[in-house]
């Protein structure tokens, strides 16, 4: 009897699957063979038609996303698009010093995609989070960033940050942004997350991230929340090694996963899987784990959008899997819809040949790839036919008018002002009139003076200055600069000291016995100045090296407005 029951349910399942497939084929059979992506049919039916007509090579290529070296796309990348129908490309920071060239590169790649038989356009992605992570350089705006948004306490700041960032990259033809970062700043030693985070409060991060997603969608760019399930509680960098996050499920559900619950309820279009190991929850890294992506993210949490891997060239991915080909295979099997590589694979590389062979020999693997390709194509149809999509062929002649965004510039200054936080208040505001020494960042590689000093000059006129290349210091550099400033300090009444990192903080602490009034202006992560600065008269937190943050810091210091930002971190740890 049990065998009959099992046979009955097996037959029912197979019949239902057959009926569904037959129904899809019937629907797609109404579409003529010469139809393409832009044909006027319901998106679901057209997605079924396209997927059913793609070759094995085209199915697999549709779920790959490649970056390229240099400003212009390589001949190899062009081949992937024109010959195999590559689904997506990624614009990295090394492609983008020339804004106009970015737009031209995207146009050329989309043109190749439109010459392919089904005319399926490319997803073109980048990392334009705001703040320190700004892959599209050139003329785009350096914004105050996520922690400044967390300090302002206004979700509307998250909305408009995303809106104006998205308007700039949309003008270039970029249609997908790997933002917002929703990792919590729970590990104070984190070098890879810190000010990329909105803060450490999970609920508030979810609210700010939801506003950011809404702003991006309204501007016409697909947002991608990252790095699932959470990169904030580790000091390791997944570019270099596989980070471990040693919390259990109960803690993850109450903390790391909370922002994703907010975003999933809002129908966030895409989530990036991180190369992160949670050994108390699952034995595999999240990006390669079917339990994390298919059972938890899709099943338990109900996510219906696109899952995109972080860069598979990171050591956290291929180093764990043993090779890039094995890492790609595991990422596909885990349930990622788009597999990202920062470099363009060779046409006959094993990550391609092995997975193509798997499609042809393993029915379950074919089903996984087909499902992913269908989801990608359906999302493309919904996006590109929405009426609010980024242009396939950006208007080069208009770029100077659109980038930087004029309305955005006004907004980012006001946002930076709302973020400024008085961490310690003494003789504040400071209006000048005495012998002043300003310590700040060195000139850039083109010998352009930092805007930091320009803002000081606007308020305080002539003063002595001391410049430090904060990013190039070792123990010797810290000690040498500390000695120099200890010798200089007695010659001045007041010292304004810029602190962008731990090295800057160590140098600044050498002034604790100088007997002079010291103002600390903190940029980037505030952690270095939260302890050991009892000697400082006043400490202001700015959270970024954006020109708008410099303007806001000096405007606050000189009394042009009353700063009301709040540090989005607990200080009692």
C-alpha positions, 0 to 999 in steps of 0.5 A: 500500500505504501508503495502505491501511495509513493507511486501515486504522488510521484506520478502526480508530481511528474504530471504537474511538472509536465503540465506546467512545462507544456503550458509554458511551451503552449504560451511561448509557441504563440510567439513567432520564431523571429521574436526578440527581447523587444517584441511586444508580448507579456514579459512572463511569456516572452521570458519563457520563449527566450529561455526555451530558445537559448542554446546551452552556451547562451543560457550559461553566459546569461548568468555570468557578469564580467569586468575588464581591465583598462578604460575600454572593453577588451577584445575578449569581453567583446567576444563574450558579448557578441558570440556568447550573449554574455548577460552582464558586465561590471564597471570597476574603479580602474575603468572610470577615470574618464567619465565620457569613456565610461559611457562610450564603453557601455554604449559599445557593449550594449551595441554588441548585445543588440546585434546578438540574435535575441537582442537581450541587453546587458545588466551594467553594474558598478559599486557606487555606494557613496562615501569611500566606495565610488568605483565610477570616478571621473566627474561623479560626486564624492558623497558623505556616505552611509555613516554620515547618513546614520549620523543625520538620523534622517531616512530622507537623507538615505533616499536622496543620497541613492537618488542623486548617486543613481541619477549620475550613473544612470546618465552613463548607462549603468543600470545596476548599483551594488548598494546599499551596504547593510552590514552592521558596524559591530566589529570595531576593528573592521577595515573593510566595512566601517564607514560603509555601514549606516551604524550598528543598530539593525532596525535603524539600518533596515529603515535607512536601507529601505529608504536608500533602495526606494531612492535608487528605484525611483531614479531608475537604477537597480539597487543590490543590498550587500553583503548577505548574510552580513560582513560587519562582525569580522575584521577580516577582508574577503578580498584577502581571506575567508572571514569567519563570523562566529555567531549562532542562528539566534543572534544572526536572526536578531541582528545581521538578518534584520536589515534584509527582512526590511528590504525583502518586505519592500521587494528589494530587486537584488541581494549580493551573497558574501564570501563569509563563513558562519561556522556555527550556522553552516559549514560552507561560505554563504556565497557557495551555500545552498542552505544559506541562499536557497533554503534560508534567503529564498525559502525561510526569508521569502526573497524573490529577487536576483542573487548576485555573488560578490567577486569570485576572484576574491580569495574568500571564494576561489581560495576556499573552493580550490579553484575558480572553476570549482567556485563558479560551479558551487556558486551556481549550485548554491542558487546565485542567479548572477556569478560575478568575476572582476576579470574576463574569463578566457573563452575556453577556460575551465570555469566555462567548459566544466559548467557547460559540460555539467549543463549537458550531463546533469539534468539538475544542474541544467534546471538550476542554470535555466531557472537562474537565466529565466529569472535574469531575463524576466528581471531585464524585461521588467526593468528595460520595459519599465519606462524608467530604465538607464539608456542603452546608449547614453547621450555623450553630449549631455554628460557635462550637464548631468554629472555632477548632478547640480541638485545633488551637490546642494543636497549633499552639502546639507546632508553633510551638515546634518551629519556633523557630530559634536563628540566633545565640546570645549571652547566651541565654536572657534572663530580664530584670531590667534596663532593657528596651526592646521594639520591636514592631508597631503596634496594628491598625486597631481599636486592639488591641495586638499579641499580641507585646507581651502575650507580652513582658509575661507574661515581663518585666513593666514595660518601655518600648515603641516601636511601628512600623507596619512595613507602611506605611514608606517611606525617610522612615519608615525614617530617622525611626524609625531616628533615634528609636531611636538616640536612645532606645537609650542609656537602656536596657540591653537592646533586644528588636527585632521584625523582620518585613521588610526595612524592619524590618531596616533600622531595627534595623541603626541600633542596631549602634553603640548599645553595648547588648545587642540581641535580634532576634526575626524574624517572617516571612521570615528573609532580612533578618536573615541578614546585617548583624547581627553586632552582635546578641547573639542572633537567633531565627527565628519565621517568622510573625506568628501568636500561637502564634509570638509565644508560642513566640519569647518562651518560647524567649527566656526559657528556657522550652524549648530551641528546636531548629528548623533554618533550611530555607534555605542560608546560604552564598549 
